[in-house]
Amino acid sequence: MDQDVLELTRKAVVRATIERLRTTYSDLLVIKGYDGIPDFFEFNLYSPANKEERDNALENLYEKLKTVAGKSMTENIHQIILLNRLTDSLDYDTAKVVIENNLMEDGQICRNNLYAAMGEANRFDERRTQIQMVCNTLRFFFSLSKLPMIKLVLSPIKVAASMVGATSLVRTMEAGYELSSKIKDLNPFIDAFLDREIRLIAKLEAGNPVVEPAPIE
């Protein structure tokens, strides 16, 4: 399979996924601060900039962080690393199905074709794991935004990241902090995300049609 075509298709999968999130959670995205969540997902969790740099450096960063950050902070950052890897793997497998079944038109993947590809990829347990990891990561970023002297907390992490060329992860953490600092309570979104995404996966696994929830007026 042509790797350039695969990468372009993966990016189309990401775009379709983010558009789905904007629709599925349109009732929540009107809450103050929540409107930044889709962009955070797209540019920091699902398809970050400098992806190659990130992939090459993150494991080295994890080892480095063990010496400069607390256990809880290190494990939360490691979960971000694992989430990035799992998301990439799921998106690539979905993209392969899209290519094999010609499910993309003019560079776009419609909602039904996205669901079809997700179902055909048949990685439902991994998707459930991904959903839980996203929720945990959002909770982590929200907790960061409530820490006093956060710049002092992040300082040794920035140094460690620069030493191994993993500055993209620091940008992800800063973006997560910036997003969370504008939100009073992230739990309504996290609870809805967990519930709706798990329900979606159950429908896809059972082969049932997916009906988008109607936005709350």
Secondary structure, 3 states (H helix, E strand, C coil): CCHHHHHHHHHHHHHHHHHHHHHHCCCCCCCCCHHHHHHHHHHHHHCCCCHHHHHHHHHHHHHHHCCCCCHHHHHHHHHHHHHHHHHHHHHHHHHHHHHHCCCCECCECCHHHHHHHHHHHCCHHHHHHHHHHHHHHHHHHHHHHCCCCHHHHHHHHHHHHHHHCCHHHHHHHHHHHHHHHCCCCCHHHHHHHHHHHHHHHHHHHHCCCCCCCCCCC
